[in-house]
Amino acid sequence: MTAWAEDFRKLFPHARVDEPMSRHTTFHIGGPADALVAVHDEAQLARLYVFARRHALPVMLLGRGSNLLVLDRGIRGVVVRLKGDFERIEFPGGTLVRAGAGARLPQLAMDCAERGLTGVETLVGVPGTVGGGLVMNAGTREGEIGAVVRRVRIFEPELGKGAWIGGGALRFSYRKSNLENRVVLAGELELKAGVKGDILARVRELQGRRSQTRPIHTFNVGSVFKNPPGRFVAQLIQEAGLKGLRRGGAKVSDLHANFIENDQGATAADVLGLVETLREAVRSRFNVELELEVKVVGEA
Ligand SMILES: Cc1cc2nc3c(=O)[nH]c(=O)nc-3n(C[C@H](O)[C@H](O)[C@H](O)COP(=O)(O)OP(=O)(O)OC[C@H]3O[C@@H](n4cnc5c(N)ncnc54)[C@H](O)[C@@H]3O)c2cc1C
């Protein structure tokens, strides 16, 4: 146990110390975080940042861990999950929706559909949180969350509270945003009014299509690599004959070649080994450099 952990637990009695991150990522991979804590409102988050600053601890925000490869020696410092107030989805009027960073994207898609609001149906198949979704500019070929964002609430550690930023201060591109090193507390989206029955039907259609084309019941993190301009990674990997390729407990999915599955107690090192093999094969066969979509964090 680290020297500061005792004091930390006095401040946050429900915090977990030396918590295996494999319990908190959809890959089910990852060494221990020094501490993992859920915070429920901005005041608690402010107290956490005061403690972290006093002890010079890094702080990392965690959503559902659905885009994370946590390395085998784990994460130093404090990992934070946003719960309570941060899980609310509110409809302040008109076509606006305000969603806390801890709310789930599929829930957001369903709630908006139920209210006859269109624009986020495609997020029904993205198993992350609003916070992780904003940071990653989550989406599909049907659209990305960034396209409907009006404002984002950011925590300002120096002020000890959140502030809304919008307009020109926000930048979103393919699986990327300028929110990466910020603490996202909520997003305000501007949707469009539609016909509830049509929107719900679309959500169901998208859900059904994904369950046939993606391995949604295995331990994975979705697409491992970003699609290079004009190409589909899954096709390149498939054409290189690498579907089903294995490294330790990690395997290239038989269903979707841009997914790696942890089907036999894989380590992060197994996954990274497989990643390098895929990169090398695609580079030598197609002269294409693959960029990771999954975020790699922690100590090797
Ligand atoms: C089966 C499956 C299918 C998927 N399909 C898609 C898809 O179609 N489209 C797509 O875009 N993605 C897809 N993903 C990937 C993933 O769900 C998205 O990237 C999602 O947005 C990640 O959200 P998260 O809450 O899990 O973030 P995490 O994985 O927990 O974190 C991702 C990054 O965001 C940071 N972060 C998280 N929350 C906050 C916050 N509140 N403030 C600041 N930083 C934060 C983390 O530190 C990390 O750097 C899929 C994943 C799986 C497992």
PDBQT file of the ligand as one rigid body, heavy atoms in Angstrom, charges set to zero:
ROOT
HETATM    1  C1  LIG A 401     -17.960  -3.865 -28.080  1.00  0.00    +0.000 C 
HETATM    2  C2  LIG A 401     -17.472  -2.461 -28.262  1.00  0.00    +0.000 A 
HETATM    3  C3  LIG A 401     -17.900  -1.704 -29.336  1.00  0.00    +0.000 A 
HETATM    4  C4  LIG A 401     -17.460  -0.388 -29.511  1.00  0.00    +0.000 A 
HETATM    5  N1  LIG A 401     -17.908   0.324 -30.575  1.00  0.00    +0.000 NA
HETATM    6  C5  LIG A 401     -17.540   1.618 -30.731  1.00  0.00    +0.000 A 
HETATM    7  C6  LIG A 401     -18.056   2.404 -31.812  1.00  0.00    +0.000 A 
HETATM    8  O1  LIG A 401     -18.841   1.955 -32.619  1.00  0.00    +0.000 OA
HETATM    9  N2  LIG A 401     -17.663   3.696 -31.908  1.00  0.00    +0.000 N 
HETATM   10  C7  LIG A 401     -16.784   4.254 -31.025  1.00  0.00    +0.000 A 
HETATM   11  O2  LIG A 401     -16.482   5.454 -31.146  1.00  0.00    +0.000 OA
HETATM   12  N3  LIG A 401     -16.268   3.532 -30.002  1.00  0.00    +0.000 NA
HETATM   13  C8  LIG A 401     -16.622   2.227 -29.828  1.00  0.00    +0.000 A 
HETATM   14  N4  LIG A 401     -16.107   1.499 -28.790  1.00  0.00    +0.000 N 
HETATM   15  C9  LIG A 401     -15.058   2.102 -27.924  1.00  0.00    +0.000 C 
HETATM   16  C10 LIG A 401     -15.573   2.854 -26.684  1.00  0.00    +0.000 C 
HETATM   17  O3  LIG A 401     -16.828   2.349 -26.250  1.00  0.00    +0.000 OA
HETATM   18  C11 LIG A 401     -15.660   4.359 -26.932  1.00  0.00    +0.000 C 
HETATM   19  O4  LIG A 401     -14.389   4.909 -27.267  1.00  0.00    +0.000 OA
HETATM   20  C12 LIG A 401     -16.187   5.114 -25.694  1.00  0.00    +0.000 C 
HETATM   21  O5  LIG A 401     -16.431   6.446 -26.034  1.00  0.00    +0.000 OA
HETATM   22  C13 LIG A 401     -15.237   5.055 -24.506  1.00  0.00    +0.000 C 
HETATM   23  O6  LIG A 401     -15.952   5.511 -23.382  1.00  0.00    +0.000 OA
HETATM   24  P1  LIG A 401     -15.568   5.042 -21.901  1.00  0.00    +0.000 P 
HETATM   25  O7  LIG A 401     -16.473   5.730 -20.969  1.00  0.00    +0.000 OA
HETATM   26  O8  LIG A 401     -15.533   3.550 -21.812  1.00  0.00    +0.000 OA
HETATM   27  O9  LIG A 401     -14.095   5.638 -21.796  1.00  0.00    +0.000 OA
HETATM   28  P2  LIG A 401     -12.808   4.942 -21.158  1.00  0.00    +0.000 P 
HETATM   29  O10 LIG A 401     -12.396   3.783 -22.008  1.00  0.00    +0.000 OA
HETATM   30  O11 LIG A 401     -13.009   4.698 -19.718  1.00  0.00    +0.000 OA
HETATM   31  O12 LIG A 401     -11.744   6.120 -21.370  1.00  0.00    +0.000 OA
HETATM   32  C14 LIG A 401     -11.331   6.519 -22.661  1.00  0.00    +0.000 C 
HETATM   33  C15 LIG A 401     -10.483   7.786 -22.536  1.00  0.00    +0.000 C 
HETATM   34  O13 LIG A 401     -11.320   8.853 -22.097  1.00  0.00    +0.000 OA
HETATM   35  C16 LIG A 401     -10.842   9.382 -20.862  1.00  0.00    +0.000 C 
HETATM   36  N5  LIG A 401     -12.022   9.756 -20.071  1.00  0.00    +0.000 N 
HETATM   37  C17 LIG A 401     -13.075   8.974 -19.723  1.00  0.00    +0.000 A 
HETATM   38  N6  LIG A 401     -13.986   9.695 -19.030  1.00  0.00    +0.000 NA
HETATM   39  C18 LIG A 401     -13.491  10.958 -18.954  1.00  0.00    +0.000 A 
HETATM   40  C19 LIG A 401     -13.955  12.169 -18.360  1.00  0.00    +0.000 A 
HETATM   41  N7  LIG A 401     -15.121  12.245 -17.713  1.00  0.00    +0.000 N 
HETATM   42  N8  LIG A 401     -13.182  13.277 -18.466  1.00  0.00    +0.000 NA
HETATM   43  C20 LIG A 401     -11.990  13.229 -19.121  1.00  0.00    +0.000 A 
HETATM   44  N9  LIG A 401     -11.480  12.119 -19.676  1.00  0.00    +0.000 NA
HETATM   45  C21 LIG A 401     -12.235  10.995 -19.609  1.00  0.00    +0.000 A 
HETATM   46  C22 LIG A 401     -10.019   8.286 -20.235  1.00  0.00    +0.000 C 
HETATM   47  O14 LIG A 401      -9.054   8.807 -19.332  1.00  0.00    +0.000 OA
HETATM   48  C23 LIG A 401      -9.391   7.674 -21.484  1.00  0.00    +0.000 C 
HETATM   49  O15 LIG A 401      -8.297   8.444 -21.923  1.00  0.00    +0.000 OA
HETATM   50  C24 LIG A 401     -16.543   0.168 -28.587  1.00  0.00    +0.000 A 
HETATM   51  C25 LIG A 401     -16.108  -0.583 -27.493  1.00  0.00    +0.000 A 
HETATM   52  C26 LIG A 401     -16.573  -1.886 -27.326  1.00  0.00    +0.000 A 
HETATM   53  C27 LIG A 401     -16.103  -2.665 -26.125  1.00  0.00    +0.000 C 
ENDROOT
TORSDOF 0
